[in-house]
Amino acid sequence: MAFLLPGLTQAGEGPLLTRSEAVGQLFRLNPPLQNPSVLERGRLRFALSRTYANLWARDKRYVVDGEIVDDQAHMAAGLGAGFQIGLGFSSRRFVQADTDQTAISFHDLFRMGQDGRLQTGKHHTRFVIPDYNLQYNRDNLDRTFSEQATVDLSYAILSRERHGWDLTATLLAAYEMASFSPYASGSVDRGLILGALYQGSMLTYFANIRQLFFDQSQEVRVGTRAENRGFAVGANYPLPDDQQLIFQFMNNQPVFRDLGQLSRNSYEWQLGYRYHWEAVTLELAVIENIFWLYNSPDWGFSLGLHAPVN
């Protein structure tokens, strides 16, 4: 659940350094929320993030039980005339982070059901879709199942200096490199993101709309959709001493077809804390689903850092 934003005119104004960790978003292009501000000409910014997510879901067609780590790195450069270019790298893999008991305790605290989790052993790794002979298990721990190189180009359609709010369009593409991916290496996914930001008297509001197009020429037989749409909204609340609280909500269409709850929309909320230390910005975030089991991560947390290079 994390990535690096295409760029930041003022670090930390917009969304968190995170992305969707829904089960249906793990294997294809899954961009971060776009910060609707572009860098000035000649300015460079580097960003890193790491996200841990705990996954649990089951249906007649599949079982998902495990923990993943999502690493991201991104470099953005301002080109002038409202343009910005970015290069990124992301990697996702299953790990054993021993967070199952934390998830169970959280559900107990809020009197939520466990959906059979108490009847199975802890710290398993299973992603099984028998109909398509897709199976990950503990033998696959620490094997990267998605490794993507990305390129993005952003253009500032509107800016606060002239129009009172920011509106930015970003074109992006991702090349899948992981040999262990269920989608053969070599697939190229593409997308478009529109990002908006408005500075209110107290809160800063932001929103994203995205449209993705998946390369289906390299797919295994697991049925997926050729397109994927989603949106996100959020707000930042300033705190003393260069600190912020951030809340954001994501809704994304499913990637899989005909796989029960994995073929339902995902609903995720994220609550974060941001601290500015001179030109460096540090972030902590907690991730949760909204509708229990609907193709969403059980829970997760993320660490992020972004800083200027020059």
Secondary structure as the mmCIF struct_conf table of DSSP 4:
data_model
#
loop_
_struct_conf.conf_type_id
_struct_conf.id
_struct_conf.beg_label_comp_id
_struct_conf.beg_label_asym_id
_struct_conf.beg_label_seq_id
_struct_conf.end_label_comp_id
_struct_conf.end_label_asym_id
_struct_conf.end_label_seq_id
BEND BEND1 PRO A 6 PRO A 6
BEND BEND2 THR A 9 GLN A 10
TURN_TY1_P TURN_TY1_P1 ALA A 11 GLY A 12
BEND BEND3 GLU A 13 GLY A 14
BEND BEND4 LEU A 17 LEU A 17
HELX_RH_3T_P HELX_RH_3T_P1 VAL A 23 GLN A 25
BEND BEND5 LEU A 26 ARG A 28
HELX_LH_PP_P HELX_LH_PP_P1 PRO A 31 ASN A 35
BEND BEND6 PRO A 36 PRO A 36
HELX_LH_PP_P HELX_LH_PP_P2 LEU A 39 GLU A 40
TURN_TY1_P TURN_TY1_P2 ARG A 41 GLY A 42
STRN STRN1 LEU A 44 ASP A 59
TURN_TY1_P TURN_TY1_P3 LYS A 60 ARG A 61
STRN STRN2 TYR A 62 GLY A 80
TURN_TY1_P TURN_TY1_P4 ALA A 81 GLY A 82
STRN STRN3 PHE A 83 VAL A 95
HELX_RH_AL_P HELX_RH_AL_P1 ASP A 100 LEU A 109
TURN_TY1_P TURN_TY1_P5 PHE A 110 ARG A 111
TURN_TY1_P TURN_TY1_P6 ASP A 115 GLY A 116
HELX_RH_3T_P HELX_RH_3T_P2 ARG A 117 GLN A 119
BEND BEND7 THR A 120 THR A 120
BEND BEND8 LYS A 122 HIS A 123
STRN STRN4 ARG A 126 ILE A 129
HELX_RH_3T_P HELX_RH_3T_P3 PRO A 130 TYR A 132
TURN_TY1_P TURN_TY1_P7 ASN A 133 ASN A 133
STRN STRN5 LEU A 134 TYR A 136
HELX_RH_3T_P HELX_RH_3T_P4 ARG A 138 ASN A 140
TURN_TY1_P TURN_TY1_P8 LEU A 141 ASP A 142
STRN STRN6 THR A 144 LEU A 158
HELX_RH_AL_P HELX_RH_AL_P2 ARG A 160 HIS A 163
BEND BEND9 GLY A 164 TRP A 165
STRN STRN7 ASP A 166 GLU A 176
TURN_TY1_P TURN_TY1_P9 SER A 179 PHE A 180
BEND BEND10 PRO A 182 TYR A 183
TURN_TY1_P TURN_TY1_P10 SER A 185 GLY A 186
STRN STRN8 VAL A 188 GLN A 199
BEND BEND11 SER A 201 MET A 202
STRN STRN9 THR A 204 PHE A 213
TURN_TY1_P TURN_TY1_P11 SER A 217 GLN A 218
BEND BEND12 ARG A 221 VAL A 222
STRN STRN10 THR A 224 THR A 224
BEND BEND13 ALA A 226 ALA A 226
STRN STRN11 GLU A 227 LEU A 239
TURN_TY1_P TURN_TY1_P12 PRO A 240 ASP A 242
STRN STRN12 GLN A 243 ASN A 252
BEND BEND14 VAL A 255 VAL A 255
STRN STRN13 PHE A 256 PHE A 256
BEND BEND15 ARG A 257 ASP A 258
HELX_RH_3T_P HELX_RH_3T_P5 GLY A 260 SER A 263
BEND BEND16 ARG A 264 ARG A 264
STRN STRN14 SER A 266 TRP A 277
TURN_TY1_P TURN_TY1_P13 GLU A 278 ALA A 279
STRN STRN15 VAL A 280 ASN A 289
BEND BEND17 ILE A 290 PHE A 291
TURN_TY1_P TURN_TY1_P14 TRP A 292 LEU A 293
BEND BEND18 TYR A 294 ASN A 295
BEND BEND19 ASP A 298 ASP A 298
STRN STRN16 TRP A 299 PRO A 308
#
